[in-house]
């Protein structure tokens, strides 16, 4: 009788080999990738900040310069969310970014830019763009209509 490897012995040997190979692969990949997971906390801050300035008029609500609390939403007896006030944008266009941070965002270096087919507004001396978010907005111009634009907000 010939001695040889039967089909079952071959399958058992291959199975042990694959299990050993998989074990070594898992162990070495965990050693290579054994780094703490880094979470970028700037994205939630950008989401909050961009939502805050387009959904709130600031303090006082009808400010046109030197607000106590900075935000850009148009206010006319009620707050119009996602509609930015052209007057507030003009003020922001001539003001340093650090002084335009809402009171609840103190200590965060944030910049923004609003762009439409009729113009561009951005705060002066913005920080470099490390993380950015874009939102669609409308811009209210007195005695005219509202027109579409985009709001870019970024943080260093």
N, C-alpha and C positions, 0 to 999 in steps of 0.2 A: 504494500500500500504506500502511496505517495504521501509524504507529509507536506502540508502547505497551510496557507492561511485561509480559513473559511470566511464566508461573507459576514457572519455575525462577529467574528473576531476583528475583522477589518472595520466594521461600523463602530464597535466599542472603542477601538484604538483611535479612530478619527474623532469620535465624540470626546474622549479624554484630552486629545490634543487641542481641540477647539475650546474646551473649557479652560485648559491651562493658558492658552493663548489669550482668551478673553479676560481672564483674571489678571495676567501681566499687563495687558493693555489698559484696563481700568485703573490698576494701581499706579502705573507710570503717568497716565494722563492726569490723575488727581494731584500727583506731585508737581507736574508741570504747571497746572492751572490752579495751584493753591495760593490764590491771591484774594484778598478781601474784595467783595463786590462794591464797586463805587457807584453811587447814585448821584446823578446830576440834579441837585435841588433847584437849579435855576429855572428849569422848564415850568414847574408849578408856580414859581414866583412870577414868571413872565405871564402865564395864563391869568393869574390873579390880577396883576398890575394892569394888563391890557384890558381885561374885563372891567376893572374898577374905573379906569379913566374914560371908557366909552359908555358906561351905564350910570355914571354919577356926574352931576354938574359941578361939584366942588363946593367950597364954602367961602363966601356966600354963594348961593346957587346962580346968581346973575352977575358974577364977577367979570370984570373986563381987564383988570390988572391987579397984581399983588394979592392973589387969593390966600386965604388962611389954609385951605386944603385944595390941592390941585386936582382937577379932573376936567374933561373936555366936553361932556355931554351938553347938548343944547337944552336950555331951560326957558319955557314960556308958560308960566303958571303951572306947569308940570314938567317932569323930566322926560326927554325924548331919548330913549336908549338907542345906541348905535348911530345916533345922528350927532355929529360934532359941530360945535359952535365956531363959525368962521372968525369971530372976534377973538375968542380964546386961542385959536390957532395962530392968529397974527401976533398976539402977545407972546405965545410960546416960541414963535419963530425968532424973537429978539432976546430970549432969556436963556441963561445957563441951565443946562439939564439938571444939575445938582439941586437947584432951587425949585424945580418943578416936580419933585418927587412927592407923592401924597404922604401925609403924616403917618399913615400906617405902614409905609414902606421905607422909613428912615434907615439909613445905613446901607442901602443897596444902590449901586451905581447903575442907573438905568438911562437909556436914551430912546428916542422915538422919532419917527418920520411919517408924515401923512402925505400921500401922493394922489393926485387926481389929474384929469386932463386939463384942469384950470390952474394948477399950481402945485408947489411942494412946500411943506412947512416942516421944520424940524428944530428942536432945541439946539442952542449953541453949545459948543465944546462937548459933544457926546462922547461917551466912553467907547472903547473899541468893541467890535461886535464879536462876542464869543458864542452866545446862544441867542437865537432870534425866533420870533413868532410873528406871523402876519394875520391880520383880520380885515375883513371887508367892512367898510363903514360908509356913511353918507355925510355930506358936509352941508350945513345949512348956511345960506348966504341971505342976509336981510334983504327984503323986497325983491327977492329972486326965487329960484327954485332950489331944491336939494340935488346934489349930484354925487355920484358914486366915487369912491376912492379906496385906498388901502392904507392901513395903519401897520407899520413895522415897529416892533418894540424889541429892544435887545439889552443885554446885560453883559458886563465885563466879568 
